[in-house]
């Protein structure tokens, strides 16, 4: 194996309390801390561990987003990626468009493995990975919780509704990382300094010739309704009585 491509998405940090804009047009992002999508961190960590197990691979981090997304790519470089590519755009990119854009980079880089997070925490679509595999015409393994490489094949343990499933796929392939695949490493200050010298290429989205016109239109964004406060009861009898008063049991 010579090269692994890892998808990196810029999202609102998971510790930030998301607020909806007053006009309902979306969520507030101005002045909000942004980070690497947590599942993408797991994907990158797995690529790094593959290299540390003795595979002489080059790890390339790829992101699609505004110029500010270079910050998240620098984080990926600090973690250990060799170089990074930013497809620059200020437009909101839907999963299918993201997959098409990633495919253009795949054609240029010819990786043996593409690893992405199983989903992004901002839209929870979980679509980009499978779409990349479909457009690329290569096997895929989603929700990967364990990965073993054996020559030109990959053995994946994945979580499904019925339990755990083990599959074997041929490389090149696309894998989406689940939460239990690993625990990403912390970035150290010396690594952050080294990352500033690593190559980060910026590609204008228009140069790739991909139609990224959104197919969906968000009409309104609303916050969830406030939950009612809980009620403390002394015993089961009082609990049943409270439920009856609320009409939840007869």
Buried (B, 14 or more C-beta within 10 A) or exposed (E): BEBBBBBBBBBBEEEBEBEBEEEEEEBEBEEEEBBBBBBBBBBBBBBBBBBEEEBEBBBBBBBBBBEEBBEBBBBBBBBBBBBBBBBBBEEEBBBBBBBBBBBBBBEEBEBBBBBBBBBBBBBEBBBBBBBBBBBBEBBBBBBBBBBEBEEEBBBBBBBEEEEEBEEEBEBBBBBBBBBEBBEBBEBEEEBBEEBEEBEBEEBEBEEBEBEBEEEEEEEEEEEEEEEEEEEEEEEEEEEEEBEEEEEEEE
